[in-house]
Structures are given as structure tokens and as C-alpha cells.
Amino acid sequence: MKGITSDSEVYLWLGAMDMRAGFERLAALAAEHMSRSVMAGGLYVFVSRCRRRVKILYWDNDGYALWYKRLEAGTFRMAQQEGTERISGVDLEQLLSGMDLSRIILRKNAEKSLYQAA
């Protein structure tokens, strides 16, 4: 799979996805609900209703590429709701390794706070 870096653009679909969906259907969902073209770059993450399967769609220079993972035990831990969320490459790696994304709370950006106080 394409390397995941800390600055990777990752778009996570929070709703349940039918894992029978293929390249075209996932790309259409990204365009319609995430307002992004897969060809523009980034990783598009879709998780099954049971949260045991994940598909990651991305553009690989000359065509769509799809990465699929099925857990034998446990589930991917994230909020079950409709909509999308942009996460970092680090968050995606943590999700794939078993960390609960719903427990991650980001602190304020220190640089932004510093400039706003001045």
C-alpha cells in the first residue's frame, strides 16, 4: 500500500459502508459526500457496519488502488455516525493498529494561541 506519512491527507467516512462497493462507487461517494476527487490525492477510508473491515481508496499515478483489511478478532474503534472527518496519517496508523479514535482529543495549537494573544 501507499506509504502513510504524518502529513498524509486522510478522509474518513464515519458511516457504515457496504464492503461490496468497488472503485467507482467509493470514488463517487468521495466526490459526493467529501467534495473531493480521489485523483486529487489523499487516502479515502471506509469501514464496514460491523467495524471489522476497512477499505482505503487512493489514486496511484495511473489508476485507482484499493487496500482492504479484515480483522480476525476485535473491531476498528471509532464513532459510528454519518458524515466525514479529515484525520492525519498518524491517526490512520493508530486506527489500523487498534487505537480508539473516539478517545483522541486534540489540544489547541500553541502557535495560533500565541499569535491571537498579541
C-alpha positions as CSV (number, residue, x, y, z in Angstrom):
1,M,0.0,0.0,0.0
2,K,1.0,3.6,-0.5
3,G,3.1,4.7,2.4
4,I,1.2,6.6,5.2
5,T,3.1,9.6,6.5
6,S,2.2,12.0,9.2
7,D,1.2,14.7,6.6
8,S,-0.9,12.3,4.5
9,E,-4.4,13.7,3.7
10,V,-6.8,11.1,5.1
11,Y,-10.6,11.4,4.7
12,L,-12.6,9.0,6.9
13,W,-16.2,8.1,6.1
14,L,-17.8,7.7,9.6
15,G,-20.9,5.9,8.4
16,A,-21.1,2.2,7.7
17,M,-20.0,1.2,4.2
18,D,-21.1,-1.8,2.2
19,M,-17.9,-3.7,1.6
20,R,-19.2,-4.9,-1.8
21,A,-18.6,-1.4,-3.1
22,G,-15.9,-1.1,-5.7
23,F,-13.7,1.5,-7.1
24,E,-16.3,3.6,-8.9
25,R,-18.9,3.6,-6.1
26,L,-16.3,4.6,-3.5
27,A,-14.9,7.3,-5.7
28,A,-18.4,8.6,-6.4
29,L,-19.1,8.7,-2.6
30,A,-15.8,10.6,-2.0
31,A,-16.9,13.2,-4.7
32,E,-20.5,13.5,-3.5
33,H,-20.1,13.5,0.3
34,M,-16.5,14.5,0.8
35,S,-16.4,17.1,-2.0
36,R,-13.1,15.6,-3.1
37,S,-11.8,13.9,-6.2
38,V,-9.8,10.8,-5.4
39,M,-7.5,11.8,-8.3
40,A,-6.6,15.0,-6.4
41,G,-4.7,12.8,-3.9
42,G,-5.3,11.6,-0.4
43,L,-6.5,8.4,1.2
44,Y,-10.2,7.7,1.5
45,V,-11.1,5.3,4.3
46,F,-14.4,3.3,4.5
47,V,-15.3,1.0,7.4
48,S,-17.9,-1.8,7.4
49,R,-21.0,-1.8,9.6
50,C,-19.5,-4.4,11.9
51,R,-16.3,-2.4,12.1
52,R,-14.2,-5.5,11.3
53,R,-13.3,-4.5,7.7
54,V,-11.7,-1.4,6.2
55,K,-11.1,-0.3,2.6
56,I,-8.7,2.5,1.7
57,L,-9.1,4.0,-1.8
58,Y,-6.4,6.2,-3.4
59,W,-5.1,7.3,-6.8
60,D,-1.8,5.7,-7.7
61,N,-0.5,7.8,-10.6
62,D,-2.2,5.8,-13.4
63,G,-5.3,4.3,-11.7
64,Y,-7.3,3.7,-8.6
65,A,-5.8,1.4,-5.9
66,L,-7.8,-0.2,-3.1
67,W,-6.4,-1.6,0.1
68,Y,-8.5,-4.0,2.2
69,K,-8.1,-5.3,5.7
70,R,-10.3,-7.7,7.6
71,L,-9.7,-8.3,11.4
72,E,-10.0,-11.8,12.7
73,A,-10.6,-10.5,16.2
74,G,-11.8,-7.2,17.6
75,T,-13.0,-4.1,15.7
76,F,-11.8,-0.8,14.4
77,R,-12.7,1.6,17.2
78,M,-14.3,4.9,16.1
79,A,-17.5,6.8,16.4
80,Q,-20.5,5.4,14.4
81,Q,-22.2,8.4,12.8
82,E,-22.9,9.8,9.4
83,G,-20.5,12.2,7.7
84,T,-16.8,12.5,7.1
85,E,-13.8,13.6,9.1
86,R,-10.3,14.6,8.0
87,I,-7.7,12.9,10.1
88,S,-3.9,12.8,10.0
89,G,-1.8,9.9,8.7
90,V,-0.8,9.3,12.3
91,D,-4.4,8.9,13.3
92,L,-5.0,6.4,10.5
93,E,-2.0,4.3,11.5
94,Q,-3.3,4.3,15.1
95,L,-6.8,3.3,13.9
96,L,-5.4,0.4,11.9
97,S,-3.3,-0.7,14.8
98,G,-6.3,-0.8,17.2
99,M,-6.4,2.6,19.0
100,D,-9.8,4.0,19.8
101,L,-10.1,7.2,17.7
102,S,-13.1,8.5,19.7
103,R,-10.8,9.0,22.7
104,I,-8.3,11.3,20.9
105,I,-8.8,14.9,21.9
106,L,-6.5,17.5,20.1
107,R,-5.0,20.3,22.1
108,K,-5.0,23.9,20.9
109,N,-2.3,24.8,18.5
110,A,0.2,26.8,20.6
111,E,1.4,28.9,17.7
112,K,-2.2,30.1,16.9
113,S,-2.8,30.9,20.5
114,L,0.4,32.9,20.7
115,Y,-0.4,35.0,17.6
116,Q,-4.0,35.6,18.8
117,A,-2.9,36.9,22.2
118,A,-0.6,39.5,20.6
